[in-house]
Amino acid sequence: MVVLHPGMDDGTSWDRVSTRLAPHFRVVRVHRRTYRPDLRVDPRNSLKREVEDVVSVVRSLGGRAVLVGHSSGAVVALEAMAASPSSFAGAVLYEPPAPLEGLPLGGEALRRAESAADRGRTARSIAIFFREVVGYPAPSAWLFGAVVAAVPGLRPRARRQLVDCKAIDLAGVRVDRYSEIGVPILFLLGRRSPSHLRRRSEALRDALPGAHIVELPGQGHLANRLRPGWAAEAIARFHEALGEPRRTRASES
């Protein structure tokens, strides 16, 4: 399994899920280049470069991989499978914010978030992003913006989050391209997630032959943190359905 983390992250948000899966499956987490502070990123090519990274990692491991992508990481997963379908056996995608006809991801809200960031107003920029792009309630969005602005380790990711969003918008509507992927795909969907994420997941499910959705009761966009056991079990069951049983700790050694 190759795990592609969401925005505002370096992969650690999937620690507890990965820990549950690792005794039974080989799990590799990719620190996406958009969120590596040592690398320069440009939204005009950052998505393409991340796809190249994923394909390269999978080829270096040998065999075919199951991708696990969360949020923007799930969009990277879709693009990687479209670019090199023979490299992948399937994917578990947790609420990919893929653009649809009439429903871009960032749009005007992203431009206002970028303007706030350019003026050094990190808290406002992130609050706009999480309120108007992600769809969080206003109190949660403003609280998260304040936290990001106050925590030195999070501040550098704020601008990278906007780059990530812009790269997805620049890629445009790719549903027809994704419909040609041709491997099993499971979409995880929190019942309490913002409505646009449900709309995007359902549109992708309908367009991709053999894809289906598993809903996570009582959860939103952060079940990997709040209910890691549920997320791990859904992923494990999907992997087993592809024909690879779980290893026991004894057989792994």
LINMO-V690319 format. One record per residue. RES is the residue in one letter. PSI is psi in degrees with one decimal (NA if undefined). OMEGA is omega in degrees with one decimal (* if undefined). D_LAST is the distance of its C-alpha to the last C-alpha in whole Angstrom. Layout:
BEGIN
RES | PSI | OMEGA | D_LAST
RES | PSI | OMEGA | D_LAST
END
This chain:
BEGIN
M | 135.4 | 176.1 | 18
V | 118.9 | -173.7 | 21
V | 128.5 | 178.9 | 23
L | 112.8 | -170.9 | 26
H | 165.1 | 179.6 | 28
P | -174.0 | 176.5 | 32
G | 165.4 | 179.2 | 35
M | 35.1 | -172.1 | 35
D | 166.2 | 173.7 | 32
D | 12.4 | -179.3 | 29
G | -16.2 | -175.5 | 26
T | -21.6 | 178.9 | 25
S | -15.5 | 178.7 | 27
W | 12.9 | 179.8 | 24
D | -49.8 | -172.8 | 22
R | -30.9 | 174.5 | 21
V | -46.2 | -178.6 | 21
S | -38.5 | 179.3 | 18
T | -36.7 | 178.5 | 16
R | -30.6 | -178.2 | 16
L | -30.6 | -170.5 | 15
A | -33.4 | 177.9 | 12
P | -17.3 | -172.7 | 10
H | -20.1 | -177.8 | 11
F | 155.6 | 172.1 | 12
R | 121.3 | -175.6 | 12
V | 126.1 | 177.8 | 15
V | 125.9 | 177.4 | 18
R | 133.8 | 179.3 | 21
V | 125.3 | 171.2 | 24
H | 103.4 | -172.9 | 27
R | 137.8 | -173.6 | 30
R | -28.0 | 178.4 | 33
T | -27.8 | -177.3 | 35
Y | 18.2 | 173.7 | 34
R | 114.1 | -175.9 | 33
P | -16.0 | -179.5 | 36
D | -4.9 | -177.4 | 36
L | 141.7 | 173.4 | 37
R | 141.5 | 179.4 | 40
V | 149.0 | 179.2 | 40
D | 124.9 | -177.2 | 43
P | -16.4 | -180.0 | 43
R | -22.0 | 179.6 | 45
N | 3.1 | -173.9 | 42
S | -37.6 | 179.8 | 39
L | -42.8 | 177.9 | 37
K | -41.6 | -179.8 | 38
R | -38.4 | 178.4 | 36
E | -38.6 | 176.1 | 33
V | -44.2 | 177.6 | 33
E | -40.4 | 178.1 | 32
D | -47.6 | -177.0 | 30
V | -47.4 | -179.4 | 27
V | -40.2 | 179.1 | 28
S | -42.8 | 178.9 | 27
V | -47.2 | -177.3 | 24
V | -42.5 | 179.4 | 23
R | -35.7 | 179.1 | 24
S | -25.8 | 179.9 | 22
L | -23.4 | -177.7 | 19
G | 151.0 | -180.0 | 20
G | -166.5 | 179.1 | 21
R | 142.5 | -174.6 | 22
A | 156.5 | 166.7 | 21
V | 122.9 | 178.4 | 22
L | 140.9 | 171.7 | 24
V | 109.2 | -176.1 | 24
G | 139.1 | -178.3 | 28
H | 125.9 | 176.1 | 30
S | -123.9 | -179.5 | 34
S | -28.1 | 174.4 | 35
G | -29.0 | 176.3 | 31
A | -30.6 | 174.4 | 31
V | -41.3 | 175.0 | 35
V | -41.4 | 179.4 | 33
A | -44.7 | 178.0 | 30
L | -43.6 | -179.6 | 33
E | -37.9 | 179.2 | 35
A | -41.8 | 179.0 | 32
M | -35.3 | 176.6 | 31
A | -34.0 | -177.6 | 35
A | -34.6 | -176.0 | 35
S | 70.3 | -173.8 | 32
P | -29.7 | -178.2 | 31
S | -11.7 | -178.1 | 29
S | -8.1 | -169.5 | 27
F | 142.1 | 177.9 | 26
A | -17.9 | -178.8 | 25
G | -175.8 | -177.4 | 26
A | 147.0 | 168.9 | 26
V | 118.0 | -172.9 | 27
L | 120.8 | -176.6 | 30
Y | 97.4 | 173.7 | 31
E | 62.9 | 176.2 | 35
P | 127.5 | -179.8 | 35
P | 56.0 | -177.1 | 39
A | 135.1 | 176.8 | 40
P | 143.0 | 174.0 | 44
L | 165.6 | 175.4 | 46
E | 122.9 | -179.0 | 49
G | 1.9 | -178.7 | 52
L | 76.3 | 174.0 | 49
P | 176.5 | -179.7 | 47
L | -57.8 | -174.7 | 45
G | -57.6 | 178.8 | 47
G | -141.3 | -177.2 | 50
E | -35.6 | 178.9 | 53
A | -39.8 | 178.0 | 51
L | -40.3 | 179.8 | 49
R | -38.0 | 177.7 | 52
R | -35.7 | 176.0 | 53
A | -40.3 | 177.8 | 50
E | -40.2 | 178.9 | 50
S | -42.8 | 178.1 | 53
A | -41.4 | 178.8 | 52
A | -39.7 | 178.7 | 50
D | -28.1 | 178.9 | 52
R | 7.2 | 178.4 | 54
G | 14.1 | -178.0 | 52
R | 74.2 | -174.6 | 51
T | -45.5 | -177.7 | 48
A | -45.0 | -179.9 | 48
R | -41.3 | -179.0 | 50
S | -48.5 | -177.8 | 48
I | -35.1 | 176.9 | 45
A | -43.4 | 177.1 | 47
I | -45.2 | -177.8 | 49
F | -49.8 | -175.2 | 46
F | -26.9 | 177.7 | 44
R | -47.5 | -168.5 | 47
E | -20.7 | 177.6 | 48
V | -54.2 | -179.2 | 45
V | -39.8 | 178.7 | 42
G | 22.7 | 176.6 | 45
Y | 154.4 | 172.8 | 44
P | 149.9 | -175.5 | 47
A | -46.7 | -179.4 | 49
P | -42.3 | 179.4 | 48
S | -41.3 | -179.1 | 45
A | -43.8 | -179.6 | 45
W | -35.6 | 176.4 | 48
L | -44.0 | -179.9 | 45
F | -39.1 | 176.8 | 42
G | -41.6 | 179.6 | 45
A | -40.1 | 179.5 | 46
V | -45.7 | -179.8 | 42
V | -42.2 | -179.3 | 41
A | -28.8 | -174.8 | 45
A | -21.6 | -174.4 | 44
V | 115.4 | -176.8 | 41
P | -35.2 | -178.5 | 40
G | -19.9 | -178.4 | 37
L | -28.1 | -174.7 | 38
R | -44.0 | -179.7 | 41
P | -24.1 | -179.0 | 40
R | -16.2 | -176.8 | 38
A | -50.4 | 178.6 | 41
R | -37.5 | 179.2 | 43
R | -33.9 | 177.0 | 40
Q | -38.8 | 179.0 | 40
L | -37.7 | 175.8 | 43
V | -44.4 | 179.3 | 42
D | -48.0 | -179.5 | 39
C | -44.3 | -178.8 | 42
K | -37.6 | 179.2 | 44
A | -39.4 | 179.0 | 42
I | -42.4 | 177.0 | 41
D | -39.7 | 179.8 | 45
L | -31.8 | 177.8 | 46
A | -31.1 | 176.5 | 44
G | -166.8 | -177.6 | 46
V | 120.2 | -173.8 | 45
R | 18.1 | -175.0 | 43
V | -42.3 | 179.4 | 42
D | -39.7 | 178.6 | 44
R | -42.0 | -179.5 | 41
Y | -29.8 | -177.8 | 38
S | -13.1 | -179.6 | 39
E | 2.4 | -173.8 | 39
I | -50.9 | 170.8 | 35
G | 18.3 | 173.5 | 34
V | 158.0 | 180.0 | 30
P | 137.6 | 179.4 | 29
I | 131.6 | 174.4 | 30
L | 126.8 | 174.4 | 30
F | 125.7 | 171.6 | 32
L | 134.8 | -176.1 | 31
L | 120.6 | 175.4 | 34
G | 132.8 | -178.8 | 35
R | -22.0 | -179.1 | 38
R | 9.6 | -178.8 | 40
S | 158.1 | 176.5 | 39
P | 144.8 | -172.4 | 42
S | -31.7 | -178.2 | 44
H | -29.7 | 177.6 | 44
L | -37.1 | 173.7 | 40
R | -45.4 | -178.7 | 41
R | -41.5 | -179.5 | 43
R | -45.0 | -179.3 | 41
S | -41.8 | -179.2 | 38
E | -37.5 | 178.0 | 40
A | -40.9 | 178.1 | 42
L | -44.1 | 178.1 | 39
R | -43.7 | -178.2 | 38
D | -27.9 | -175.4 | 41
A | -22.5 | -174.8 | 41
L | 114.7 | -178.4 | 38
P | 131.0 | 176.5 | 38
G | -2.9 | 179.3 | 35
A | 151.4 | 175.4 | 34
H | 168.8 | -176.0 | 34
I | 138.2 | 167.5 | 34
V | 123.7 | 179.6 | 32
E | 142.8 | 178.4 | 34
L | 106.4 | -174.7 | 33
P | 135.5 | 176.6 | 35
G | 5.2 | -175.5 | 37
Q | 159.3 | 173.7 | 35
G | -129.1 | -173.9 | 36
H | 3.3 | -172.8 | 35
L | 32.3 | -179.4 | 32
A | -26.2 | 177.0 | 30
N | -29.5 | 176.6 | 27
R | -42.3 | -170.8 | 28
L | -31.9 | 178.7 | 30
R | 63.9 | -175.8 | 28
P | -30.5 | 178.6 | 25
G | -40.0 | 178.1 | 23
W | -47.3 | -178.8 | 26
A | -44.3 | -179.2 | 25
A | -41.4 | -178.9 | 21
E | -41.1 | 177.9 | 22
A | -41.0 | 179.9 | 24
I | -43.6 | -179.3 | 22
A | -43.4 | 179.7 | 19
R | -39.3 | 177.5 | 22
F | -45.3 | -178.5 | 23
H | -41.6 | 178.2 | 20
E | -35.6 | 179.2 | 20
A | -21.5 | 177.3 | 23
L | -7.7 | 175.4 | 23
G | 3.8 | 178.4 | 21
E | 108.4 | -179.9 | 17
P | 161.4 | 175.6 | 16
R | 137.9 | 171.2 | 13
R | 151.4 | 169.2 | 10
T | 164.0 | 177.5 | 9
R | -36.8 | -179.2 | 7
A | -44.0 | -178.6 | 6
S | -28.8 | 178.5 | 5
E | -36.6 | -177.4 | 4
S | NA | * | 0
END
